[in-house]
C-alpha cells in the first residue's frame, strides 16, 4: 500500500564533496531535522497546516560509493516509488542535478523556481563540470527543465550572464525583486539555496553574499507559487558556521513553508 497523497517524503542527501570554498553542508539535513523537532516552536506552517503530520521521514543518503551522482539519482528514484512527492534536504547545491534527473524521469520536463544568491550556471568551475557552481548548467544542457526562473541572484558575472542567455533563463536579480512571481505552470520543482537570504538572516552558509532577500521575502515567494509543485530541495546550510542555531531554525521554517506549498498546490 502506498503512502497517502497528503504525505510528503522528507529525505536528506548528506553530500558536500562538490563544495568549492568550505565543507559543512553535508551536516545540513540533520541540523534542519533537529531545528524542526525543537520544542522552541511548533510544527505548523503559517497557514496553520501541521507539517509534522504531513512529512514522512525517508532517511538520509550518506554512502556515495564511486559515483555520487548515480547514487543520488538512484536514491531519489527509490524514494519516489514510496512517496507521491519529495522534499529533499542537502547537502551542497550539486545534488540538484541528479535529483532533478530522477524527478524528470517521472514527471517529464520541469519548470524550476530557483532561489539563490548565485546562478550556479558555470560551464565548469575549477575544472569540475559537476561543482555546486554548475548544477543548473547541467540541468538545462540535459533538457530537464522547460523553464528556469532564478530569484535573488546578485553574483552573476559575464560568463554566467552569457550562460543564462544561452539557456533562456529568466533572472530576477535581488536588486530587481519586487515580491511578484511571473505566471507559472506545473510541474514545478523548487530549489532553495539558503544563501539567497542576506547573511543577516542566514549566517550559516559557506558563501556570504550581502544584499540578499529577507526571510519574509523568501517565504512570500514560496507562498506565492500556486502551480503544482512535485518536489523541492533546500540546500547549502552549513551548520559549522551557525550561531545559536539561528540559520538552522530559519531553514526549518522554510522547510515548513515548502511542505505547505507542495500540499496547497496539488
Residue pairs with C-beta under 8 A, 6 or more apart in sequence:
2 82
2 84
3 9
3 56
3 82
3 83
3 84
4 84
5 84
5 266
6 54
6 263
7 54
7 55
7 56
7 83
7 84
8 54
8 55
8 56
8 83
8 84
8 85
8 86
8 87
8 259
8 262
8 263
9 55
9 56
9 58
9 79
9 82
9 83
9 85
9 86
9 87
10 55
10 56
10 57
10 58
10 86
10 87
10 89
11 57
11 58
11 59
11 60
11 61
11 75
11 76
11 79
11 86
11 87
11 88
11 89
12 28
12 29
12 30
12 33
12 59
12 60
12 61
12 88
12 89
12 90
12 91
13 29
13 60
13 61
13 72
13 75
13 88
13 89
13 90
13 91
13 95
13 99
14 26
14 27
14 28
14 29
14 30
14 60
14 61
14 62
14 91
15 25
15 26
15 61
15 64
15 68
15 72
15 90
15 91
15 92
15 94
15 95
16 23
16 24
16 25
16 26
16 91
16 92
17 64
17 68
17 92
17 94
18 92
18 94
18 128
18 130
18 131
18 132
19 25
19 92
19 94
19 132
19 206
20 125
20 126
20 131
20 132
20 133
21 206
21 207
22 206
22 238
22 240
23 240
24 206
24 238
24 239
24 240
24 241
25 90
25 91
25 92
25 206
25 235
25 236
25 237
25 238
26 91
26 92
27 238
27 239
27 240
28 89
28 90
28 91
28 235
28 236
28 237
28 238
28 239
28 251
29 60
29 89
29 90
29 91
30 60
31 237
31 239
31 242
31 245
31 248
31 251
32 89
32 234
32 237
32 248
32 251
32 252
32 255
33 57
33 89
34 245
34 248
35 245
35 248
35 249
35 251
35 252
36 43
36 52
36 252
36 255
36 256
38 245
38 249
38 252
40 249
41 249
41 252
43 50
43 51
43 52
43 53
43 256
44 50
44 51
44 256
45 51
45 256
45 257
45 259
45 260
46 219
46 223
46 257
46 260
47 223
47 260
47 264
49 259
49 260
49 263
49 264
51 255
51 256
51 259
51 260
54 259
54 263
55 87
55 259
56 83
58 79
58 82
58 83
58 86
61 71
61 72
61 75
63 71
64 71
64 72
65 71
68 98
69 97
69 98
69 130
70 98
72 95
72 98
72 99
72 102
73 98
73 99
73 101
73 102
74 102
76 86
76 88
76 98
76 99
76 102
76 103
77 102
77 105
79 86
80 86
80 102
80 103
80 106
85 229
85 230
85 231
85 262
85 266
86 103
86 231
86 232
87 231
87 232
87 233
87 234
87 255
87 258
87 259
87 262
88 95
88 99
88 231
88 232
88 233
88 234
89 233
89 234
89 235
89 255
90 96
90 233
90 234
90 235
90 236
90 237
91 233
91 235
92 132
92 235
92 236
93 116
93 120
93 132
93 133
93 135
93 191
93 193
93 235
93 236
94 130
94 131
94 132
94 134
94 135
95 135
95 233
95 235
96 120
96 135
96 136
96 139
96 191
96 233
96 235
97 130
97 134
97 135
97 138
97 139
99 231
99 233
100 110
100 112
100 135
100 139
100 144
100 145
100 189
101 142
101 144
103 110
103 189
103 230
103 231
104 110
104 144
104 145
106 230
107 187
107 230
108 187
109 143
109 144
109 145
109 146
110 144
110 145
110 146
110 187
110 188
110 189
110 230
111 145
111 146
111 147
111 148
111 149
111 184
111 185
111 186
111 187
111 188
111 189
111 227
112 136
112 139
112 145
112 147
112 148
112 149
112 188
112 189
112 190
112 191
113 149
113 151
113 181
113 184
113 188
113 189
113 190
113 191
113 221
113 225
114 120
114 136
114 148
114 149
114 150
114 151
114 190
114 191
114 193
115 150
115 151
115 152
115 190
115 191
115 192
115 193
115 196
115 213
115 218
115 221
116 150
116 151
116 152
116 153
116 191
116 192
116 193
116 195
116 196
117 152
117 153
117 154
117 155
117 174
117 193
117 195
117 196
117 207
117 209
117 212
118 133
118 153
118 155
118 193
118 195
118 207
118 209
119 136
119 150
119 153
119 155
119 156
119 160
119 163
119 164
119 169
119 171
120 132
120 133
120 134
120 135
120 136
120 137
120 193
121 134
121 136
121 137
121 140
121 160
121 163
121 164
121 167
121 169
122 131
122 133
122 134
122 137
122 159
122 160
122 163
123 129
123 134
123 137
123 159
123 163
124 131
124 134
125 131
125 133
125 134
128 134
129 137
129 138
130 138
132 236
136 148
136 150
136 167
136 169
137 163
137 167
139 145
139 148
140 148
140 167
140 169
141 167
145 189
147 170
148 167
148 168
148 169
148 170
149 169
149 170
149 172
149 181
149 182
149 184
150 164
150 169
150 170
150 171
150 172
151 172
151 177
151 181
151 196
151 213
151 221
152 172
152 173
152 174
152 177
152 196
152 212
152 213
152 218
153 171
153 172
153 173
153 174
154 173
154 174
154 175
154 209
154 211
154 212
155 209
156 164
156 171
156 173
163 169
164 171
170 182
174 211
174 212
174 213
175 211
177 213
177 217
179 217
179 220
179 221
179 224
180 224
181 221
181 224
181 225
184 225
184 226
184 227
185 227
186 227
186 228
186 229
186 230
186 265
187 228
187 229
187 230
188 225
188 227
188 228
188 229
188 230
188 265
189 229
189 230
189 231
189 232
190 222
190 225
190 229
190 231
190 232
190 233
190 258
190 261
191 232
191 233
191 235
192 218
192 222
192 232
192 233
192 234
192 235
192 254
192 258
193 205
193 235
193 236
194 202
194 204
194 205
194 234
194 235
194 236
194 237
194 247
194 250
194 251
194 254
195 202
195 205
195 206
195 207
195 208
195 209
195 212
195 236
196 212
196 213
196 218
197 205
197 212
197 213
197 214
197 215
197 218
197 250
198 210
198 211
198 212
198 213
198 214
199 205
199 208
199 209
199 210
199 212
201 212
201 214
201 215
201 250
202 212
202 237
202 247
202 250
202 251
203 241
203 242
203 243
203 246
203 247
204 237
204 238
204 239
204 240
204 241
204 242
204 243
204 246
204 247
204 248
205 236
205 237
205 238
205 241
205 247
206 236
206 238
206 241
207 236
213 221
215 250
215 253
218 254
219 253
219 254
219 257
222 254
222 257
222 258
222 261
223 257
223 260
223 261
225 261
225 265
226 264
226 265
227 265
228 265
228 266
229 261
229 262
229 265
229 266
231 262
232 258
232 261
232 262
234 251
234 254
234 255
234 258
237 247
237 248
237 251
239 247
239 248
241 247
242 248
